[in-house]
Amino acid sequence: MRFLCVLGLVVVSIVEIGPIPITPILLIWIVVFRPIWFYQFVNKIYGKEDS
């Protein structure tokens, strides 16, 4: 799981070099749509059980 996070950050960092800001667009999408995978990911990081 940690490897996938690092890999994702590397990909975003490489894409971020271009003229289009990817990180703010991704964060806005996460805030607006609140995908379940993000909620589960945060719970897994902080060690909380799904409820």
N, C-alpha and C positions, 0 to 999 in steps of 0.2 A: 504494500500500500504506500509506503514511504517513497519507494522508487517511482511509482506512478505520479505522485505529487511533485517530486523533483523533475521528472520528465515533462510534466505539464507546465511547470514554471519555466523550464528551459525553452520549450516551444513558444510560450507566450513572450518570453524575453527576445527570442530571435525575430518573431513576427513584429514585435513592438519597435524594432529598428526602422521599419518602413514608415511612411507618412500617415498611416491610419492608426489612431490610438485604439488598441484592442482591449486593454485592461478596463478602462471605464465603461466601455460598451458591454463587456462581459459582466461586470459588477451590477450595472443597471438592469441587465436581463435577469440576474439572480434575484435582485431585490423585487422586481416587478412580478416575476412569475413564481418565485419561491419553489423551485423544483424539489421533489422529495429526496432525490439523491444527495442534494447539498445538505439538507437537514440531517439525514442519516450520517453523512460524512462528518459534520460538526459534532454530532453526538458520539461518534466513534473516536474522534480526536480527544474529546473531553471525558470519555469514559462513562457516559450516561446511557441508560437503557432506553430503548424505544418504548414509547407509551401510546 
